[in-house]
């Protein structure tokens, strides 16, 4: 999870190298202009333009942590992780208390699969008493442990994230997912419901609630949750597929076919699409056999 807070450019903080015939104040204004344009481009997802502007700002100053941090974010967005690590480290050398840069350094290590290095950075974030979003660091530690296949430590840190911020939908969802993996279905269901209370558009949580109810053979509740998932995203094929499978099991052939046809048409070459086509054929054969028998 990338974190970025646009820092205000404070007067007198720039270690500028004045250009010929330019006053210090003029150079500061030029640095600030390039920096702010870079930040704006980052916010718009225009990463190449952002990097270009930030490099221009960097060329005019030798000691600004915010610029190095922003460049790190630009390189990270481009997938240039080694360069991002270099920039975040430069930012932290200039300003060791720039904890957002440390968190982003950790997320870069996550992307590189260097989970122990990531955890070390996130733990440093949690030690900062003025860090405004410690739940993000705890969440990221949970992600790292999950990728290390240490589910218990992942749960511990997702729980910490939720205690720090009880409406962190990502932490709530991942906590529920881990509890479901541990077969603690009652607690998983409790947390999935908290997810959709916080974020009613979180389709994956509705889907997972549906799966738990299906496992319990609570088919009406399962279908209700799966329907909510497809209301959020009408193209959410896995939810359509599960709903179609349940309806077929209940003998509601017309409704099952309608759901399965959505999947078959949306992505016919996928595994789900092919399975949907197979189920459709089976239901149509069963229906035809039933008609012949009734005659």
N, C-alpha and C positions, 0 to 999 in steps of 0.2 A: 504494500500500500504506500503510494508516494504521498508525501506531505509537503505542501509548499505554502509558505506565508510570504506575501509580498512585503518586503521590509521597506520602510521609509528611508530615503536617502538623507542622512543627517549632514548638515553643513559642517565642514571642518574635518570630516572623517576620511576624506579621500587622500591617498598618498600619491598625488598627481605628478606626472612628469610634464611640465609645461612645454607646449610647442613653441616654435619660434614666432615671435610677434603676438603671442597669445598670453593674456593675463591668467593668473591662477583661477580667478572667478570664472572666466570664459571656459577654461578647460573643464572645471567642475560641472558647469552647465552642459557641456558636450557629453561628458561621461554620464551624467544623470539622464540625458536624453536617450543615449544609446541603451543604457540599462533599462529604462522604463519601457522603451520599445521592445526590447528583448523579452521582458516580463509579459508584456501584452501579447506578443507572438506565442509565448509558451502557453498562455491561457487559452489562446485560440487554436492550439494544436499545430501551429505553423513552426515546426521545430527548426528546419534549416535557416529560416529567416531569423529566428530567435538566436541561434548560435552565432550567426553573422553579426548581429547587433551587439551581442554580449562580448564577442571577441574584439569588436571595435572599442567597447568600453574598457575591456581588460588592457588593451594596448596603451590606454591613456593613464592608467593607474597601476601601481605596483603592489598595493596592499589593501584590497577591499574584499572582505570575506563574502559579502552578499553577491558580488559578481562571480566569484569562484563557485559559490553554491549554485547559482542559477545556471552557470555553464555545466556543472555536474548534472543538473536535472535535464538539461537539453541533451547531453550525451546519453544519459540513461534512457530518455524517451526514444532516442535513435537506436538503442541496443548496443551502443559503444560502451560496454560496461567497464573495461579497463580504464578508458579515459575518464569516465564518470568517477571511478574510485579515486583517481589522481586528483580530480578537481575538488571532490569532497574533502580529501585529506588536506589540500591546500587551504580550503576554507576553514577547517578546524585548527590548522596551525596558526592562522591569523586570528581566529576567534574561537577558542576552545569551548565557549559556552553556547555556540550556535547549534543547539540540540536538534533542530530540524534537519540540518546537514548531516548530523550523525545518524538520525533515523533513516534518511535517504541513502546514506552509505550502507546501512544495514540492509535496506531493501535491494540494493545493488548486489550485495553478497548473496541474498536470497535468490536473485535471478541467475547468479553464476553457480548456484548449487553449493556455495560455501557456507553451510548452515551454522557451523560453530563460530565462524567469524561474524556472521550476522547476529547471532545470539549475544555475543560479547558487546557489539555496538548497541543493541537494543537495551541490554542491561545497564549500560552507561546512561542511556536516556532516562531510565527509570530512577536513576540516582540524582537527577537534576530536580531540585525541589520547586523550581519555577517553570518547569516544562508544562505547557498548557494542555497537551494531549497525551498523557502517559498511557491511556487506554490503547492508543495505536501501537505503542512500543510493546505492550503486553500481548496484544493481538498478534503482532508480527513474530514474537517469540513463539507463540502457539503455532503459527504457520511453519516456522522452522522445525519445531519438534515433530509436527505432523509429518513433514517431509522426511524427517529422520526415522519415521515409523515408531516414535515414542508417543503413543496415544495418551498415556496417563499424564505425561508432562505437558502435552498439548492441551488437555482438558484443564489442568491446573492453571495454565496461563490464559486460556480463554475465560475461565471463571474470574481471574484477576482483572481482565479487561472489562468484563461485565460489571464487576463491583466498582471499578473506577468510573464507568459510564454505562448506566443500565439501558440506554437506548442505542448502543452500538450494534446495529443489526447484523453486521458481518461477524462479530464475535459471538453473538447469540446463535446465529445459524451454524457456525463452525463448531461451537460447543454442542449443539443439538446433534450435528452430524457425527461427531466423535462418540457421543453417548449412544447413538443408534448403532455405531460400529461395535460398541461394547455390549450391545443387546440390552441396554437399559432404556427400553422403549417408553416407559412412563415418563421419565425425566426428559428424554429426547422430545417427546410430544409436547411437554410443558414449554420447552424452550422454543420449539418451532412456532408455537402459538404466540409466544412473546415477539418473535420476529415479525409476524404479520400484523401484530398490533402496532409495532413501531413503524413498519413499512408495508402497507397493504398491497404494494406492487411486487413484493418479493415472491415471484412465481415458484422458485425452487423450494421454498418452505412449504407452500401449499402442496406441491407434488410429494414432498417427503411425508407430510401429514397423511396424504392419501395412501402412501405405501404402508405406513404403520397401521392404519385402519384396515387396509386390505389384508395384511398379515393376521389381524385379529378377526377376520371375517366380518368386520363391521362395514359391509359393502355400501350401504346408503351414505355413511359418513365419508367413506373413501371417495365415492363418486362426487359428493358435494365439494370436497377439497380439490379434486382434480378439475372439476368444472370451474372453480375459482381460478386455478392456474391458467386454464385456457381462456378465461375472460381477460386476464391480465395480458396474455400473449396468445392470440388465436392461432399462431403458427408454432406453438409449443408442442411438437409432435410426440414427444415421449409421454406427455400427459394425455393426449388423445389416445395413444396406443394403450396405455394402462386402463383408461376408462373403457375403451372398446373391448379389451380382454375381460374386464369385470362384467360388462353387460352381456357378453357372449356366454360367460359362465352362468349368468342369471337367466339365460334363455331369452333375453330381450334383443332378438336378432336385428330388427330394423335399426334400433338405436346403436347397436354394436357396429353394424355395417357403416352407418353414417360416420362414426368416429374413426373407424379403421380406414375408410376411404380418404379421409383428410390426410392421414399418414402416407398412404400409398401414392397419392397424387403429389404431395409436397416433396417427397424425397424417395422416389421409387427404387433407386439403386443402393440406398443405405440398408444396413442390417434391419432397422426398424421397418423400413419400407417394404422390404422383401418378406419379413415376418407378417406384416399387415396383409400383404397380398395373399399369402398362404392361408391366413385365418379367414379372409374374405372368401376364398375358394372353398374352404371347408364349411363355412356357414351356408354358402349357396348350395353346396351339395346336400347338406343336411336338410335344408329347407325343401329342396326338390324331392328328396327321399320321403320327407314327411307328407308332402302333397300326394305322392304316388300311393303311399300307404293308406291315406285317408280315403282314396278312391276305392 
